[in-house]
């Protein structure tokens, strides 16, 4: 399996190549301001210094009590911002992460309830580090493992079940859009094509997480709040943003961007009604002061997903519902510069979903910033 970037199709005005968000910027009018790049470099350098000097433990881990995922995210963030796999900080993190490789192919902690999530972020890390093929076997086995735990016929589900195609975590492994988005991105980064059956099964689940009634979505929630955004899961229906008075599930930004980028990675084109509806929701709710629909909750997860989705779309600017045009890269750089702490880290005072942990949040911020720089060719 090719662990490098995957050559995509010219559907978005660019050649999309999905691999840890890897994009070959062909056919895009790249309007990059040097002043923004100077600020980006400055805050990236401070963030890297924090992770290297304060975030990493002697054993190579980042926030070890939470499992291997934050270590994987931190190492990926460092590599996406210029550190090589041989850099001492990254090399130590990779050695630590390798301890979690299991005989079944998964990459997860003992007694983990988060096997899909931990394996997915570890795969993306090993793909980023796989400059000489040393992780080919690890990546291939991990991809096979993730496919085996997807909710499909092997798990006793058929297409009529709202859990079908999803990936999840927790005691009951209930599928959700966040986990399914990580699943799709990990498979695409590992070279799995968009038309692979596992990705197309995931697309069934992703489509059912959208507030849009269509041939792809006959859930009872779709017509109750038909705004085109996305929510957490239809199996059973839940939105972290709550419900509408008529029992609909409220859309929110982090899941809407996760749903949109996952559809792009699954080969859905810009003229598809699902994509058009998601983009319209984004135009109506554009903003970086909070995670629209959730306030400050999950803010840095949102920034990270926001940047990936817009980079995958190949757009330099977004026009909001009032007609105002936004240079999303410049605005994201400025917002993250404003929020960076004196020691170079980021952390969310609203600590839900572990966002009080500066290792996690600094990794999210650095990953988001990696989509705001000049085109980067993966070695």
C-alpha positions as CSV (number, residue, x, y, z in Angstrom):
1,X,0.0,0.0,0.0
2,X,1.3,3.4,-0.9
3,X,1.8,5.4,2.3
4,X,2.4,8.6,0.5
5,X,-0.1,11.2,-0.8
6,X,-2.9,9.9,-2.9
7,X,-3.4,11.5,-6.3
8,X,-7.0,12.8,-6.5
9,X,-9.3,14.0,-9.2
10,X,-9.6,17.5,-10.5
11,X,-13.0,18.3,-9.1
12,X,-12.4,21.3,-6.8
13,X,-10.3,23.5,-9.0
14,X,-7.2,21.8,-7.6
15,X,-5.7,18.4,-7.5
16,X,-6.7,17.1,-4.1
17,X,-4.2,14.7,-2.6
18,X,-5.3,13.5,0.8
19,X,-2.7,12.3,3.3
20,X,-2.6,14.1,6.6
21,X,-4.3,16.8,4.7
22,X,-1.6,16.8,2.1
23,X,-2.7,18.9,-0.9
24,X,-1.0,19.5,-4.2
25,X,-1.9,23.1,-5.0
26,X,-2.5,22.8,-8.7
27,X,-5.0,25.0,-10.3
28,X,-5.6,27.2,-7.3
29,X,-5.0,30.9,-7.2
30,X,-2.7,31.0,-4.2
31,X,-2.9,34.5,-2.7
32,X,-0.5,34.4,0.2
33,X,0.6,37.4,2.1
34,X,4.2,37.5,3.3
35,X,3.2,39.5,6.4
36,X,0.9,36.6,7.4
37,X,3.6,34.1,6.8
38,X,6.0,36.0,9.1
39,X,3.5,36.0,11.9
40,X,2.7,32.3,11.3
41,X,6.3,31.3,11.5
42,X,6.7,33.3,14.7
43,X,3.9,31.6,16.5
44,X,4.7,28.2,15.1
45,X,8.3,28.4,16.4
46,X,7.0,29.3,19.8
47,X,4.5,26.4,19.8
48,X,7.2,24.0,18.7
49,X,9.5,25.2,21.4
50,X,6.8,24.6,24.0
51,X,6.2,21.0,22.9
52,X,10.0,20.2,22.7
53,X,11.1,21.9,25.9
54,X,8.0,21.5,28.2
55,X,5.5,19.2,26.7
56,X,7.5,16.0,26.2
57,X,8.3,13.5,28.9
58,X,11.6,11.7,29.2
59,X,10.0,8.5,27.7
60,X,9.0,10.4,24.6
61,X,5.3,10.7,25.4
62,X,3.0,13.7,25.5
63,X,0.3,13.5,28.2
64,X,0.9,9.8,28.6
65,X,-2.0,9.2,31.1
66,X,-4.5,9.9,28.3
67,X,-3.1,7.1,26.1
68,X,-1.0,7.4,22.9
69,X,-3.2,9.7,20.8
70,X,-1.8,13.0,22.1
71,X,1.7,11.8,21.4
72,X,0.7,10.9,17.9
73,X,-1.0,14.3,17.3
74,X,2.0,16.2,18.7
75,X,4.6,14.3,16.6
76,X,2.4,14.8,13.5
77,X,2.1,18.5,14.2
78,X,5.9,18.8,14.6
79,X,6.6,17.0,11.4
80,X,4.0,19.0,9.5
81,X,5.8,22.1,10.6
82,X,9.3,21.1,9.5
83,X,10.7,18.7,12.0
84,X,12.0,15.4,10.5
85,X,11.3,11.9,11.8
86,X,15.0,11.9,12.8
87,X,14.7,15.0,15.0
88,X,15.3,13.9,18.6
89,X,11.8,15.0,19.9
90,X,10.0,13.3,17.0
91,X,12.2,10.2,17.1
92,X,11.5,9.8,20.8
93,X,7.8,10.2,20.2
94,X,7.8,7.6,17.5
95,X,9.6,5.1,19.6
96,X,7.1,5.7,22.4
97,X,4.2,5.3,20.0
98,X,5.6,2.1,18.6
99,X,5.1,0.5,22.0
100,X,1.3,0.5,21.4
101,X,1.4,-1.5,18.2
102,X,-0.7,-4.6,18.8
103,X,-0.7,-8.1,17.3
104,X,-4.2,-7.4,15.8
105,X,-2.8,-4.4,13.9
106,X,-4.4,-1.8,16.1
107,X,-2.3,0.9,17.8
108,X,-3.9,1.6,21.2
109,X,-3.4,1.5,25.0
110,X,-4.1,-1.4,27.3
111,X,-7.8,-1.9,27.9
112,X,-8.5,1.0,25.6
113,X,-12.1,2.2,24.9
114,X,-10.7,4.3,22.0
115,X,-9.2,1.8,19.7
116,X,-10.4,3.4,16.4
117,X,-9.4,6.9,17.5
118,X,-6.0,6.0,18.8
119,X,-5.2,3.9,15.8
120,X,-6.4,6.5,13.3
121,X,-4.3,9.3,14.7
122,X,-1.3,6.9,15.1
123,X,-1.7,5.9,11.4
124,X,-1.5,9.5,10.3
125,X,1.6,10.0,12.4
126,X,3.4,6.9,11.0
127,X,2.4,7.9,7.5
128,X,3.9,11.4,8.0
129,X,7.1,9.7,9.3
130,X,7.2,7.0,6.6
131,X,9.9,8.6,4.5
132,X,11.7,5.4,3.7
133,X,9.0,2.7,3.9
134,X,10.0,1.7,7.5
135,X,6.4,1.8,8.6
136,X,4.7,0.2,5.6
137,X,3.8,-3.0,7.4
138,X,2.6,-1.1,10.5
139,X,0.3,1.1,8.4
140,X,-1.1,-1.7,6.4
141,X,-2.0,-3.8,9.4
142,X,-3.5,-0.8,11.2
143,X,-5.7,-0.1,8.1
144,X,-6.9,-3.7,8.1
145,X,-7.7,-3.4,11.8
146,X,-9.7,-0.2,11.5
147,X,-11.7,-1.7,8.6
148,X,-12.5,-4.8,10.8
149,X,-14.0,-2.7,13.6
150,X,-16.1,-0.5,11.3
151,X,-19.8,-0.9,11.8
152,X,-20.8,-3.0,8.8
153,X,-22.1,-6.4,7.9
154,X,-19.3,-8.0,10.0
155,X,-20.6,-6.3,13.0
156,X,-24.1,-7.5,12.3
157,X,-25.3,-4.3,10.7
158,X,-26.8,-3.7,7.3
159,X,-27.3,-0.5,5.3
160,X,-30.7,0.2,6.9
161,X,-29.2,0.5,10.4
162,X,-28.2,4.1,11.2
163,X,-24.9,2.9,12.7
164,X,-23.9,1.3,9.4
165,X,-20.5,2.6,8.1
166,X,-19.6,4.5,11.2
167,X,-16.7,4.2,13.6
168,X,-16.8,5.0,17.2
169,X,-15.5,4.5,20.7
170,X,-16.5,4.1,24.3
171,X,-17.9,1.1,26.1
172,X,-20.5,0.4,23.5
173,X,-18.4,1.6,20.5
174,X,-21.3,3.7,19.3
175,X,-20.4,5.3,16.0
176,X,-20.1,9.1,15.7
177,X,-19.0,11.6,13.1
178,X,-15.8,12.7,14.8
179,X,-14.5,9.1,15.0
180,X,-15.7,8.4,11.5
181,X,-13.9,11.5,10.2
182,X,-10.6,10.3,11.8
183,X,-11.2,6.9,10.3
184,X,-11.7,8.2,6.8
185,X,-8.7,10.6,7.0
186,X,-6.4,7.8,8.3
187,X,-7.4,5.5,5.5
188,X,-6.9,8.1,2.8
189,X,-3.6,9.2,4.3
190,X,-2.5,5.5,4.1
191,X,-3.2,5.4,0.4
192,X,-6.7,3.8,0.5
193,X,-8.6,5.2,-2.5
194,X,-11.8,7.2,-2.1
195,X,-13.9,4.5,-3.8
196,X,-12.8,1.8,-1.4
197,X,-15.8,0.0,0.1
198,X,-14.8,0.9,3.7
199,X,-14.8,4.6,2.8
200,X,-18.0,4.4,0.8
201,X,-19.6,2.7,3.8
202,X,-18.4,5.5,6.0
203,X,-19.9,8.0,3.6
204,X,-23.3,6.3,4.2
205,X,-23.0,7.1,7.9
206,X,-21.5,10.6,7.3
207,X,-24.4,11.5,5.0
208,X,-26.9,10.5,7.8
209,X,-25.2,13.0,10.2
210,X,-26.3,15.9,8.0
211,X,-29.4,18.0,8.5
212,X,-30.4,17.4,5.0
213,X,-33.1,15.1,3.8
214,X,-32.2,13.3,0.6
215,X,-31.8,10.0,-1.1
216,X,-28.7,9.5,1.2
217,X,-30.5,10.4,4.4
218,X,-33.9,9.2,5.5
219,X,-33.3,9.4,9.2
220,X,-36.1,11.0,11.2
221,X,-33.9,13.9,12.2
222,X,-33.1,15.2,8.7
223,X,-36.3,17.1,8.1
224,X,-36.7,18.5,11.6
225,X,-33.8,21.0,11.3
226,X,-32.9,21.2,7.5
227,X,-30.1,23.7,7.7
228,X,-27.4,21.6,5.9
229,X,-25.1,21.4,8.9
230,X,-23.8,18.3,10.7
231,X,-24.2,16.9,14.2
232,X,-22.6,14.1,16.2
233,X,-24.5,10.9,15.5
234,X,-27.8,9.5,14.3
235,X,-27.2,6.2,16.1
236,X,-29.1,7.0,18.2
237,X,-29.6,10.7,17.4
238,X,-27.4,13.1,19.5
239,X,-26.0,16.5,19.0
240,X,-23.5,18.1,21.4
241,X,-25.3,21.3,20.6
242,X,-28.6,20.0,21.8
243,X,-32.0,19.7,20.1
244,X,-34.5,22.0,18.5
245,X,-38.0,22.4,20.0
246,X,-39.4,19.9,17.5
247,X,-36.8,17.3,18.3
248,X,-34.3,18.1,15.6
249,X,-30.6,17.9,16.2
250,X,-28.7,21.2,16.2
251,X,-25.8,21.5,13.8
252,X,-22.5,22.9,14.9
253,X,-19.3,24.0,13.2
254,X,-16.7,21.4,14.2
255,X,-18.9,18.6,13.0
256,X,-20.0,20.4,9.9
257,X,-16.4,21.0,8.8
258,X,-15.6,17.3,9.7
259,X,-18.5,16.1,7.6
260,X,-17.6,18.3,4.7
261,X,-13.9,17.3,4.6
262,X,-14.9,13.6,5.0
263,X,-17.2,13.9,2.0
264,X,-14.4,15.5,-0.1
265,X,-12.0,12.7,1.0
266,X,-14.7,10.1,0.0
267,X,-14.8,11.6,-3.5
268,X,-18.0,13.7,-3.3
269,X,-17.8,16.7,-5.7
270,X,-18.6,20.3,-5.2
271,X,-21.9,20.1,-7.2
272,X,-23.3,17.5,-4.9
273,X,-26.3,18.8,-2.9
274,X,-24.8,17.6,0.3
275,X,-21.6,19.6,-0.2
276,X,-23.6,22.7,-1.4
277,X,-25.7,22.6,1.7
278,X,-22.7,22.2,4.0
279,X,-20.9,25.1,2.3
280,X,-24.1,27.3,2.7
281,X,-24.2,26.5,6.4
282,X,-20.5,27.5,6.7
283,X,-21.2,30.8,5.0
284,X,-24.1,31.5,7.4
285,X,-22.0,30.6,10.5
286,X,-18.5,31.7,9.5
287,X,-16.4,32.8,12.5
288,X,-13.3,32.1,14.6
289,X,-14.2,33.7,17.9
290,X,-15.9,30.5,18.9
291,X,-17.0,27.1,17.7
292,X,-20.3,28.1,16.1
293,X,-23.1,26.2,17.8
294,X,-20.9,25.3,20.8
295,X,-19.3,28.5,22.0
296,X,-15.9,27.9,23.4
297,X,-16.3,24.1,23.8
298,X,-14.0,22.2,21.4
299,X,-12.6,25.4,20.0
300,X,-9.2,24.1,19.0
301,X,-10.6,20.9,17.6
302,X,-12.7,23.2,15.5
303,X,-9.7,25.3,14.3
304,X,-7.9,22.2,13.3
305,X,-10.9,20.8,11.4
306,X,-11.8,24.2,9.9
307,X,-8.3,24.5,8.3
308,X,-8.3,20.9,7.0
309,X,-11.7,21.3,5.4
310,X,-11.1,24.6,3.7
311,X,-7.6,23.4,2.5
312,X,-9.3,20.3,1.0
313,X,-11.8,22.5,-0.8
314,X,-9.0,24.6,-2.3
315,X,-10.4,27.9,-1.4
316,X,-8.4,31.0,-0.4
317,X,-11.4,33.1,0.7
318,X,-14.9,32.5,2.1
319,X,-17.8,34.9,1.5
320,X,-20.1,34.9,4.4
321,X,-23.9,35.3,4.4
322,X,-23.6,39.1,4.6
323,X,-21.4,39.2,1.5
324,X,-18.1,39.9,3.4
325,X,-15.1,38.1,2.0
326,X,-12.7,36.4,4.5
327,X,-9.1,35.3,3.9
328,X,-9.5,32.4,6.3
329,X,-5.8,31.7,6.6
330,X,-4.9,35.2,7.6
331,X,-7.8,35.3,10.0
332,X,-6.9,32.0,11.6
333,X,-3.3,33.0,12.0
334,X,-4.3,36.2,13.7
335,X,-6.8,34.5,16.0
336,X,-4.2,31.9,17.1
337,X,-1.6,34.6,17.6
338,X,-4.0,36.4,19.9
339,X,-4.7,33.3,21.9
340,X,-1.2,32.0,22.2
341,X,0.2,32.0,25.8
342,X,3.5,33.6,26.7
343,X,5.2,30.2,27.0
344,X,4.2,29.4,23.4
345,X,1.4,26.9,24.2
346,X,-2.3,27.1,23.7
347,X,-5.0,25.9,26.1
348,X,-8.7,26.3,26.2
349,X,-10.2,27.7,29.5
350,X,-13.3,25.7,28.6
351,X,-11.8,22.3,29.3
352,X,-14.3,19.9,27.8
353,X,-12.9,17.2,25.6
354,X,-9.4,17.6,27.2
355,X,-8.9,21.0,25.8
356,X,-7.4,22.2,29.1
357,X,-4.4,20.1,28.2
358,X,-1.8,22.4,26.5
359,X,-0.1,19.4,24.7
360,X,-3.3,18.5,22.9
361,X,-4.4,22.0,22.2
362,X,-0.9,23.2,21.1
363,X,-0.9,20.2,18.7
364,X,-4.3,21.2,17.3
365,X,-3.1,24.7,16.8
366,X,0.1,23.7,15.1
367,X,-1.8,21.3,12.8
368,X,-4.2,24.1,11.9
369,X,-1.3,26.5,11.2
370,X,0.3,23.9,8.9
371,X,-2.6,24.4,6.5
372,X,-2.0,28.2,6.5
373,X,1.5,28.3,5.1
374,X,2.9,28.1,1.6
375,X,2.4,24.8,-0.4
376,X,4.2,21.9,1.2
377,X,5.3,18.9,-0.8
378,X,5.6,15.8,1.3
379,X,9.0,14.1,0.8
